[in-house]
């Protein structure tokens, strides 16, 4: 798939929404994303997973791991495409851990996946857990890189779709100045 085809799929499945949004941070943006919406369709999850798997076809991967919650479905789909195991990490008491009896054997080659990377926080937490183990981190992938390549993980990072989503302080928002109606997705009205 081309980047244009991936973007079209994300628009069609209402992942990428355009308008005037107040984000949960309070900042304003003209694009809002909810990557989980594309992964609710197994055929789309499989298609995107196949695209990620192609990016790593020259590597021997033993395990795919994704952080809960966004990376769980994608980890499973990519692992299925590669014919390897899938596990996930999750936070317990605010700390990222590998739990539920999942284990990584010494020397296993691990690919980290996430649905969307914004600041890279969750992925960096997974990497920190993996770096404490005797495994070989091959790299990481995401469907969307909202940082547009600005996050450095110190490992090979291959996103399907880099997107530069600008956000603004309320007083500096061009859409407010134009009188465009506001939507507050993922935020609670006060």
C-alpha positions in Angstrom: 0.0 0.0 0.0 1.1 3.5 -0.7 1.0 6.2 2.1 -1.9 7.7 0.2 -3.8 4.4 0.3 -3.1 4.0 4.0 -4.3 7.5 4.7 -7.4 6.9 2.6 -8.1 3.7 4.7 -7.7 5.7 7.9 -10.0 8.4 6.7 -12.6 5.9 5.5 -12.6 4.1 8.9 -12.9 7.4 10.8 -9.4 7.2 12.3 -8.4 10.5 10.8 -11.0 13.2 11.5 -10.7 16.7 10.2 -12.3 19.7 11.8 -11.7 21.9 14.9 -10.9 19.8 17.9 -10.0 20.6 21.5 -7.7 17.8 22.6 -7.7 16.4 26.1 -4.5 18.5 26.7 -6.6 21.6 26.1 -4.7 22.4 22.8 -6.6 22.9 19.5 -5.9 20.9 16.3 -7.5 20.5 12.9 -6.9 16.7 12.9 -8.0 14.2 15.5 -7.0 10.5 15.4 -8.3 7.3 17.0 -6.3 4.4 15.6 -8.3 1.8 17.4 -11.2 2.4 14.9 -9.3 0.8 12.0 -8.3 -2.2 14.1 -11.9 -3.1 14.9 -12.0 -4.5 11.3 -10.0 -7.8 11.1 -9.5 -7.4 7.4 -8.0 -3.9 7.9 -5.9 -5.0 10.8 -4.5 -7.9 8.7 -3.8 -5.5 5.8 -1.9 -3.0 7.9 -0.1 -5.9 9.8 1.0 -7.3 6.4 2.5 -3.9 5.5 4.4 -3.7 8.8 5.6 -7.3 8.3 7.0 -6.4 4.8 9.1 -3.7 6.4 10.9 -6.4 8.5 11.0 -9.3 5.9 14.8 -9.4 5.9 14.9 -9.9 9.7 14.5 -13.0 11.7 11.8 -12.1 14.3 10.8 -14.5 17.1 8.3 -12.4 19.1 6.2 -9.3 18.5 5.3 -7.2 21.6 3.0 -4.2 21.9 2.0 -2.1 24.9 -1.5 -2.4 26.2 -3.9 -1.2 25.1 -3.1 0.3 21.7 -0.5 -2.3 20.7 -2.3 -5.5 21.7 -4.4 -6.1 18.5 -1.6 -4.9 16.2 1.0 -7.1 17.9 -1.2 -10.1 17.4 -1.9 -9.2 13.8 1.7 -8.6 12.9 2.8 -11.8 14.7 0.2 -13.8 12.8 1.5 -12.4 9.5 5.1 -13.2 10.5 4.2 -16.6 11.9 5.6 -15.9 15.4 4.4 -15.4 19.0 2.7 -12.2 20.2 2.8 -10.9 23.7 2.0 -7.5 25.3 3.2 -5.4 28.1 1.0 -3.4 30.5 1.3 -1.0 33.4 0.9 -2.2 36.9 1.0 0.5 39.6 2.2 2.9 36.9 5.1 0.8 35.7 5.3 -1.1 32.4 5.8 -4.8 32.9 5.6 -8.1 31.0 3.0 -10.1 33.0 0.4 -12.8 32.6 3.0 -15.5 32.4 4.6 -14.1 29.2 8.3 -14.8 29.0 11.1 -13.9 26.6 14.0 -16.3 26.2 17.6 -15.2 26.1 18.6 -14.2 22.6 15.0 -13.9 21.2 14.6 -11.3 18.5 11.8 -8.9 19.4 9.8 -6.4 17.3 7.9 -3.7 19.1 4.7 -2.4 17.6 2.2 0.3 18.5 -0.8 1.7 16.8 0.2 5.4 17.0 3.4 7.1 18.2 2.9 10.6 19.5 5.6 11.3 22.1 6.8 7.7 22.1 6.3 7.3 25.8 4.7 3.9 25.9 7.1 2.5 23.4 10.1 3.8 25.4 8.7 2.1 28.5 8.5 -1.2 26.6 12.0 -0.7 25.3 13.2 -0.1 28.9 11.7 -3.4 30.0 13.2 -5.2 27.0 16.6 -3.6 27.5 16.6 -5.2 31.0 16.3 -8.6 29.5 18.8 -10.7 27.4 16.9 -10.2 24.1 17.7 -8.7 20.7 15.5 -5.7 20.0 15.2 -5.7 16.2 13.2 -2.4 15.9 9.8 -1.0 16.1 6.8 -0.1 13.9 3.6 1.8 14.1 0.6 2.4 11.9 1.0 6.2 12.4 3.9 8.3 13.5 2.2 11.5 14.7 5.7 12.9 15.6 6.6 12.9 11.9 9.9 11.3 12.7 10.8 13.5 15.6 11.0 10.7 18.3 14.3 9.0 18.6 14.1 5.5 20.0 17.8 4.5 19.4 16.4 1.6 17.3 15.2 1.3 13.8 11.7 2.8 13.6 9.5 2.1 10.6 6.0 3.7 10.6 3.5 3.1 7.8 2.3 6.7 7.8 4.2 9.7 9.3 1.8 12.6 9.9 2.6 16.1 11.2 -0.4 17.2 13.3 0.0 20.7 14.5 -1.7 21.8 17.7 -2.2 25.3 19.1 -2.9 27.0 22.3 -6.5 28.2 22.5 -5.5 31.9 22.1 -3.4 31.2 19.1 -5.8 28.8 17.2 -6.4 29.9 13.6 -9.7 27.9 13.6 -11.0 29.8 16.6 -10.2 33.1 14.8 -12.1 31.8 11.8 -15.1 30.9 14.0 -15.0 27.2 13.1 -17.2 25.1 15.5 -15.3 23.1 18.2 -15.5 19.4 18.8 -14.2 17.8 22.0 -13.4 14.2 21.3 -12.1 12.2 24.2 -12.6 15.1 26.6 -15.3 15.6 29.2 -17.4 18.7 29.1 -17.0 20.7 32.3 
